[in-house]
Amino acid sequence: MFKEKMVTTAIPERVYALCKIVEKGPISLSELKDKMEPEFLGNGSVYFNDYKNAAQELELISVSDDQIQLAVDPKVIKNISNMRIYINSHLEKYNTGQFYKVTNAYYEKDAAIFKEDKNIANLGPLFTEMTGMPVDAVAMRAWRFWASFLGFGYLQDMFIIPNACVFLEDVILSADLEKKKMYTVSEFVNAISPMANIIIPDAASKRFSYGVSNGLRALHDSGKIKLEHIMDQMDMWALYPLKSYSNDSTVTHITIL
């Protein structure tokens, strides 16, 4: 799912449910499969290996001698939000995978993504060209589930509106940034790197993409951070311009609230 091709059957909820079963103690593959997909349901499901492999890729579980056990501190899966924070802090490990490459390309499109087909499944050819790897409709549908869950945007029908609010809040938490401390934007970006490289790949440009700008503004509006432009400061970053935010096209400092 993260190392190679994305599959729609490895959805976040199934990965989480599997981890909660394994949390109780080591369990055989066959027993775990039966708990996740009981034979008496008779639905002929063949999903198990897909979401088991996703959990293994994310290093949430380990498999040895046909036994599966939890590979993380139980607090990581205390709830599904904790699992999301954990995954977001480790995405850089999968920077050659399909999910990482497509997310990076999606953010690279900026607001021009709205000019594309609103059915995400039809954007395979676009992202095949942008990423240099084959991306089909199935992979794009799978990407939609995880991009929404990990906080890269908001799901609207079959489209993802780029907004990194949830993802940025997660990596800020993982970076242990001090509250009430004012950081220059470069200090802030360095602190959340490399976790945030998936959507902020070029710090030298000192420019935030459409989706990252939306996320920062949303965190500012909700009182999670404070964006400021202090005059005569050298470290000036550009936000993607929006008419409704005409007075904040640049920012020099970020305070964690």
C-alpha positions as CSV (number, residue, x, y, z in Angstrom):
1,M,0.0,0.0,0.0
2,F,2.8,2.5,0.9
3,K,5.9,0.7,-0.4
4,E,4.4,-0.3,-3.8
5,K,1.0,-0.2,-5.5
6,M,-2.0,1.2,-3.6
7,V,-5.0,-1.1,-3.1
8,T,-8.6,-0.1,-2.1
9,T,-9.1,-3.1,0.2
10,A,-6.3,-1.9,2.7
11,I,-8.4,0.9,4.2
12,P,-7.4,2.6,7.5
13,E,-10.3,1.2,9.4
14,R,-9.4,-2.4,8.6
15,V,-5.7,-1.8,9.5
16,Y,-6.8,-0.3,12.8
17,A,-9.2,-3.2,13.6
18,L,-6.5,-5.7,12.9
19,C,-4.0,-4.0,15.2
20,K,-6.6,-3.9,18.0
21,I,-7.0,-7.7,17.8
22,V,-3.2,-8.2,17.7
23,E,-2.9,-5.9,20.7
24,K,-4.3,-8.6,22.9
25,G,-1.3,-10.8,22.3
26,P,0.5,-12.9,19.6
27,I,-1.9,-14.7,17.3
28,S,-1.6,-17.0,14.3
29,L,-2.3,-15.8,10.8
30,S,-5.1,-18.2,10.3
31,E,-6.8,-17.3,13.6
32,L,-6.4,-13.6,12.9
33,K,-7.9,-14.0,9.5
34,D,-10.9,-15.9,10.9
35,K,-11.5,-13.1,13.4
36,M,-11.3,-10.4,10.7
37,E,-13.2,-12.4,8.1
38,P,-15.2,-15.2,9.7
39,E,-16.0,-18.0,7.3
40,F,-19.6,-18.3,8.5
41,L,-20.3,-14.9,6.9
42,G,-19.8,-16.7,3.6
43,N,-18.9,-13.5,1.7
44,G,-15.8,-15.0,0.1
45,S,-13.7,-12.0,1.1
46,V,-10.0,-12.0,0.0
47,Y,-9.1,-8.7,1.6
48,F,-7.1,-10.0,4.6
49,N,-3.6,-10.1,3.0
50,D,-4.0,-6.6,1.7
51,Y,-4.6,-4.8,5.0
52,K,-2.4,-7.2,6.9
53,N,0.4,-6.3,4.5
54,A,-0.4,-2.6,5.0
55,A,-0.1,-2.9,8.8
56,Q,3.2,-4.8,8.3
57,E,4.5,-2.2,5.9
58,L,3.7,0.6,8.4
59,E,5.6,-1.5,11.1
60,L,2.5,-1.6,13.3
61,I,2.8,-5.4,13.4
62,S,5.5,-8.0,12.9
63,V,5.1,-11.5,11.4
64,S,7.4,-14.3,12.5
65,D,6.8,-18.1,12.1
66,D,3.2,-17.6,11.2
67,Q,2.6,-15.6,14.4
68,I,1.6,-11.9,14.3
69,Q,2.2,-9.5,17.2
70,L,2.0,-5.8,17.8
71,A,5.3,-4.0,16.9
72,V,4.5,-0.6,18.5
73,D,3.7,0.7,21.9
74,P,0.0,0.0,22.6
75,K,-0.5,3.8,23.0
76,V,0.1,4.1,19.3
77,I,-3.2,2.3,18.7
78,K,-5.1,3.5,21.7
79,N,-7.4,5.1,19.2
80,I,-7.4,5.6,15.5
81,S,-6.3,9.2,15.8
82,N,-3.1,8.0,17.6
83,M,-2.5,5.6,14.8
84,R,-2.9,8.4,12.3
85,I,-0.3,10.6,14.1
86,Y,2.1,7.7,14.2
87,I,1.8,7.0,10.5
88,N,2.1,10.7,9.6
89,S,5.4,10.9,11.5
90,H,6.8,8.0,9.5
91,L,5.7,8.7,5.9
92,E,9.2,9.7,4.8
93,K,10.2,6.1,5.0
94,Y,8.0,5.4,2.0
95,N,9.2,8.3,-0.2
96,T,9.7,6.0,-3.2
97,G,6.2,4.5,-3.0
98,Q,3.1,5.3,-4.9
99,F,1.2,7.0,-2.1
100,Y,4.0,9.4,-1.3
101,K,4.7,10.3,-4.9
102,V,1.0,10.9,-5.7
103,T,0.4,13.0,-2.6
104,N,3.5,15.1,-3.5
105,A,2.3,15.5,-7.1
106,Y,-1.2,16.4,-5.9
107,Y,0.1,19.2,-3.8
108,E,2.4,20.3,-6.6
109,K,-0.7,21.0,-8.8
110,D,-1.8,23.8,-6.4
111,A,-5.2,25.2,-7.2
112,A,-4.9,24.0,-10.8
113,I,-6.1,20.6,-9.5
114,F,-9.6,22.0,-9.6
115,K,-9.3,22.3,-13.4
116,E,-9.0,18.5,-13.5
117,D,-11.7,15.8,-13.5
118,K,-13.6,15.8,-10.2
119,N,-13.6,12.0,-10.1
120,I,-10.3,11.1,-8.6
121,A,-10.4,7.7,-10.3
122,N,-10.0,9.4,-13.6
123,L,-6.7,11.1,-12.7
124,G,-4.5,8.1,-13.1
125,P,-3.0,9.2,-16.4
126,L,-2.2,12.7,-14.9
127,F,-0.3,11.2,-12.0
128,T,1.3,8.6,-14.1
129,E,2.9,11.4,-16.1
130,M,3.7,13.5,-13.0
131,T,5.2,10.7,-10.9
132,G,6.8,8.6,-13.6
133,M,5.2,5.4,-12.2
134,P,2.0,3.6,-13.4
135,V,-1.0,4.9,-11.5
136,D,-4.4,3.4,-12.4
137,A,-8.0,4.1,-11.2
138,V,-7.8,1.5,-8.4
139,A,-4.7,3.1,-7.0
140,M,-6.3,6.5,-7.1
141,R,-9.4,5.3,-5.3
142,A,-7.1,3.8,-2.6
143,W,-5.2,7.0,-2.4
144,R,-8.5,8.9,-1.8
145,F,-9.2,6.8,1.4
146,W,-5.7,7.3,2.9
147,A,-5.2,11.0,1.8
148,S,-8.5,11.8,3.6
149,F,-7.7,9.8,6.7
150,L,-4.1,11.1,7.1
151,G,-5.3,14.7,6.8
152,F,-4.1,15.8,3.4
153,G,-7.5,17.1,2.3
154,Y,-11.2,17.0,2.7
155,L,-13.3,14.4,0.9
156,Q,-16.1,15.7,-1.3
157,D,-17.8,13.0,-3.3
158,M,-14.9,11.5,-5.3
159,F,-12.6,14.5,-5.0
160,I,-10.1,15.6,-2.4
161,I,-9.9,19.3,-1.6
162,P,-6.3,20.0,-0.7
163,N,-6.0,21.2,2.9
164,A,-3.1,19.9,5.1
165,C,-4.6,21.1,8.4
166,V,-4.9,17.7,10.1
167,F,-1.6,16.4,8.7
168,L,0.3,19.6,9.8
169,E,-1.2,19.4,13.3
170,D,0.0,15.8,13.6
171,V,3.6,16.6,12.6
172,I,3.7,19.7,14.8
173,L,2.7,17.4,17.7
174,S,5.3,14.8,16.7
175,A,8.0,17.5,16.4
176,D,7.6,18.5,20.0
177,L,7.5,22.2,19.1
178,E,7.3,24.5,22.2
179,K,4.0,26.2,22.8
180,K,3.9,30.0,23.1
181,K,7.3,30.1,21.4
182,M,7.7,32.2,18.2
183,Y,9.6,30.5,15.4
184,T,10.8,31.9,12.2
185,V,9.1,30.1,9.4
186,S,12.4,28.4,8.4
187,E,12.9,27.2,11.9
188,F,9.3,25.8,11.9
189,V,9.8,24.0,8.6
190,N,13.1,22.6,9.7
191,A,11.5,21.3,12.9
192,I,8.7,19.4,11.0
193,S,11.2,18.1,8.4
194,P,11.6,15.4,7.1
195,M,8.1,14.4,8.3
196,A,6.5,17.1,6.2
197,N,8.7,16.7,3.1
198,I,5.8,14.9,1.4
199,I,4.0,18.3,1.0
200,I,6.9,20.7,1.6
201,P,9.7,19.2,-0.6
202,D,11.5,22.5,-1.4
203,A,12.3,24.7,1.6
204,A,14.6,26.8,-0.5
205,S,11.7,28.2,-2.5
206,K,10.2,29.7,0.7
207,R,6.8,29.2,-0.8
208,F,3.9,27.2,0.5
209,S,1.6,25.4,-1.9
210,Y,-2.1,25.8,-2.1
211,G,-2.9,22.8,0.1
212,V,-0.2,23.7,2.7
213,S,-1.4,27.3,2.8
214,N,-4.9,26.2,3.4
215,G,-3.8,24.0,6.2
216,L,-1.7,26.8,7.9
217,R,-4.6,29.2,7.6
218,A,-7.0,26.7,9.0
219,L,-4.7,26.1,12.0
220,H,-4.4,29.8,12.5
221,D,-8.2,30.4,12.3
222,S,-8.8,27.6,14.8
223,G,-6.4,29.0,17.3
224,K,-3.8,26.2,17.0
225,I,-1.0,28.4,15.6
226,K,-0.5,32.1,15.0
227,L,0.8,33.3,11.6
228,E,2.6,36.7,11.6
229,H,4.3,39.0,9.2
230,I,6.8,41.1,11.1
231,M,8.2,43.9,9.1
232,D,11.9,44.1,8.1
233,Q,12.5,40.4,8.6
234,M,14.7,38.4,6.2
235,D,12.9,35.1,6.6
236,M,9.8,35.7,4.5
237,W,7.7,32.9,3.1
238,A,4.9,33.2,0.6
239,L,1.4,31.8,1.1
240,Y,-0.7,30.8,-1.8
241,P,-2.8,34.0,-2.5
242,L,-6.5,33.8,-1.7
243,K,-9.0,36.7,-2.2
244,S,-10.6,36.0,1.2
245,Y,-7.1,36.3,2.8
246,S,-5.8,39.3,0.9
247,N,-3.7,40.7,3.8
248,D,-1.7,37.6,4.6
249,S,0.2,36.7,1.4
250,T,3.5,36.5,3.3
251,V,4.5,35.2,6.8
252,T,7.7,35.5,8.7
253,H,6.9,33.8,12.1
254,I,4.8,31.0,13.4
255,T,3.8,30.6,17.1
256,I,2.4,27.3,18.4
257,L,-0.6,28.0,20.6
